[in-house]
Amino acid sequence: MNPNAEEVRKKYMANPPEGMTSRDIHDMSEDELLDIDYFLNDDDLDYEFVEVGFYIF
């Protein structure tokens, strides 16, 4: 089992996303867990690739 998936499973079982239960999280596959984690944290990941600055075109 992927160690990242186990960390994500523990994280979301302790505090499930809205509309889900701990049991839903428990029954998810590794791929589903990693997908939901990516979806819920997508905004956080996009920021590191954005160049901050002022541009005149």
C-alpha positions in Angstrom: 0.0 0.0 0.0 1.2 3.5 -0.9 2.4 5.3 2.3 1.0 8.6 0.9 -2.4 7.0 0.5 -2.3 5.8 4.2 -1.5 9.3 5.4 -4.4 10.7 3.3 -6.8 8.0 4.6 -5.9 8.8 8.2 -6.3 12.5 7.6 -9.7 12.3 6.0 -11.0 9.6 8.3 -10.3 11.9 11.3 -12.0 14.9 9.5 -14.1 13.7 6.5 -14.9 16.2 3.7 -18.5 17.5 3.7 -21.0 15.0 2.5 -18.8 12.0 3.3 -18.4 9.7 6.3 -15.3 8.1 7.8 -16.7 4.8 6.5 -16.7 6.2 2.9 -13.1 7.2 3.3 -12.2 3.8 4.7 -13.8 2.0 1.7 -12.0 4.1 -1.0 -9.2 2.7 -3.1 -5.8 4.3 -3.1 -6.4 6.0 -6.4 -9.7 7.5 -5.2 -8.1 8.8 -2.0 -5.2 10.4 -3.9 -7.7 11.9 -6.4 -9.9 13.4 -3.7 -6.8 14.8 -1.9 -5.6 16.4 -5.2 -9.1 17.9 -5.9 -9.5 19.3 -2.4 -6.0 20.8 -2.4 -5.8 21.9 -6.1 -5.8 25.6 -5.3 -2.8 25.2 -2.9 -0.8 23.4 -5.6 -1.5 25.9 -8.4 0.1 28.8 -6.5 3.7 27.5 -6.5 3.7 27.6 -10.3 2.4 31.1 -10.7 4.9 33.9 -11.4 4.1 36.9 -9.3 4.8 40.2 -10.9 3.6 43.1 -13.0 3.7 42.7 -16.7 3.1 45.2 -19.5 2.3 43.7 -22.9 
